[in-house]
Amino acid sequence: MNKPRVSSPMDDVLNLVEHLDRVPESWARNIAARLNRFVSGETDDVAAALDLKVVRGKRPKRMVSEVAARNGAIREIAETFFPGMRRKQQADELAAALRRYSTSAWRSDRQKQECPYKASDIRAALWLILTRVDHALSAERIRKILVMR
């Protein structure tokens, strides 16, 4: 009675490379070539082989888009919930609201995949901000975001 052979993680990577080499899309061949750099021993760092290393002093691309989404939400919230106020006042009010929310309801809301509040509720806006970048911001940082367009 033959036992089925259990593949090793490296066998799985090799099989993936072979499979991706046969996929006609260029992205698949690019990933296969990058994985091959790891498999062949050119580098022992998978992140480096896949070109996922972030240059020192630079933010990862995903983080850049998350911060941009957060900043856009901050601008929209300031205009929606604090209209007619000066930027500094908007920043102060928004920072205080973020601080209150992040130390209370956010503790349980952070686990939720969908916003638990109606769009007209400021907590929905605060939830959106914190799902993008999970920390409250100072009034000064918010003011700078509001001023930069």
Solvent accessible surface area in square Angstrom, and as a share of the most:
residue,aa,sasa,rsa
1,M,237,1.06
2,N,148,0.76
3,K,184,0.78
4,P,120,0.76
5,R,192,0.70
6,V,135,0.78
7,S,47,0.31
8,S,46,0.30
9,P,109,0.69
10,M,83,0.37
11,D,35,0.18
12,D,72,0.37
13,V,37,0.21
14,L,70,0.35
15,N,86,0.44
16,L,82,0.41
17,V,8,0.05
18,E,95,0.43
19,H,96,0.43
20,L,15,0.08
21,D,77,0.40
22,R,173,0.63
23,V,28,0.16
24,P,108,0.68
25,E,83,0.37
26,S,68,0.44
27,W,153,0.54
28,A,0,0.00
29,R,110,0.40
30,N,74,0.38
31,I,57,0.29
32,A,0,0.00
33,A,59,0.45
34,R,81,0.29
35,L,16,0.08
36,N,61,0.32
37,R,75,0.28
38,F,42,0.18
39,V,37,0.21
40,S,85,0.55
41,G,58,0.56
42,E,122,0.55
43,T,29,0.17
44,D,135,0.70
45,D,48,0.25
46,V,65,0.37
47,A,35,0.27
48,A,29,0.22
49,A,0,0.00
50,L,36,0.18
51,D,85,0.44
52,L,113,0.56
53,K,124,0.52
54,V,70,0.40
55,V,109,0.63
56,R,232,0.85
57,G,84,0.81
58,K,140,0.59
59,R,136,0.49
60,P,63,0.39
61,K,184,0.78
62,R,193,0.70
63,M,71,0.32
64,V,79,0.46
65,S,64,0.42
66,E,53,0.24
67,V,11,0.06
68,A,61,0.48
69,A,43,0.33
70,R,10,0.04
71,N,15,0.07
72,G,34,0.32
73,A,9,0.07
74,I,0,0.00
75,R,45,0.16
76,E,119,0.53
77,I,8,0.04
78,A,0,0.00
79,E,93,0.42
80,T,85,0.49
81,F,58,0.24
82,F,23,0.09
83,P,91,0.57
84,G,89,0.86
85,M,74,0.33
86,R,192,0.70
87,R,91,0.33
88,K,126,0.53
89,Q,94,0.42
90,Q,5,0.02
91,A,1,0.01
92,D,59,0.31
93,E,78,0.35
94,L,0,0.00
95,A,1,0.01
96,A,24,0.18
97,A,8,0.06
98,L,0,0.00
99,R,135,0.49
100,R,157,0.57
101,Y,9,0.03
102,S,25,0.16
103,T,80,0.46
104,S,67,0.43
105,A,35,0.27
106,W,8,0.03
107,R,157,0.57
108,S,69,0.45
109,D,5,0.02
110,R,103,0.38
111,Q,131,0.58
112,K,89,0.38
113,Q,170,0.76
114,E,137,0.62
115,C,45,0.27
116,P,57,0.36
117,Y,41,0.16
118,K,162,0.69
119,A,97,0.75
120,S,96,0.62
121,D,36,0.19
122,I,47,0.24
123,R,104,0.38
124,A,11,0.09
125,A,12,0.09
126,L,4,0.02
127,W,27,0.10
128,L,62,0.31
129,I,0,0.00
130,L,1,0.01
131,T,51,0.30
132,R,86,0.32
133,V,9,0.05
134,D,77,0.40
135,H,95,0.43
136,A,36,0.28
137,L,16,0.08
138,S,64,0.41
139,A,30,0.23
140,E,86,0.39
141,R,79,0.29
142,I,0,0.00
143,R,77,0.28
144,K,93,0.39
145,I,0,0.00
146,L,1,0.01
147,V,85,0.49
148,M,100,0.44
149,R,170,0.62
